[in-house]
Amino acid sequence: MKTIALVFLSLFLTKSCQTKKGTTENAPVAEVVKTEETKPEMIENKLQTGTKVEYEAMSRGFFSKIVFENNQLTIASDRNNAEKGTVIMLTKEDASAILNLVKAVNLDEFPNLIAPSDKRMYDGAPHANITITSNGTVYTGPGFDGGNPPSAIAKLVSKLVSYSEKK
């Protein structure tokens, strides 16, 4: 009797797991915020750049993740659901401004940047990281204090963070 119950339960559980795998019922849903009224040309002419910028700052009681890809920003403040966040559709000018700031960064020297301070070492500031993906190559920058990035990426970081403050 135990064997039959065990076989029945294992079949039932594997079948229920397989049906949930393909559905998106429990997938996180992002909230969409528009900076301006979405114009038809913005939808049709999304900037397909191949550039992705991920900024993440965290401490014991703080978490912020900002992802720029194509012409939108995703801002998350929940460490456990970093994929679920607020989506901000950027105008063509805002997206171009961010791309110009990324182009100003020397990506070959990016991993060798030196943080101007070390407050993150003793919980004096959030620990921040930035990763830039350009044309399929991932460039990971050094860790730095949130609010005090290396001067080579200071404008890029402050531009990204400014959108989370507007939210």
Secondary structure, 3 states (H helix, E strand, C coil): CHHHHHHHHHHHHHHHHHHHHCCCCCCCCCEEEECCCCCHHHHHCCCCCCEEEEEEEECCCCEEEEEEECCEEEEECCHHHCCCCEEEECCHHHHHHHHHHHHCCCCCCHHHCCCCCCHHHHCCCCEEEEEEEECCEEEECCCEECCECCHHHHHHHHHHHHHHHHC
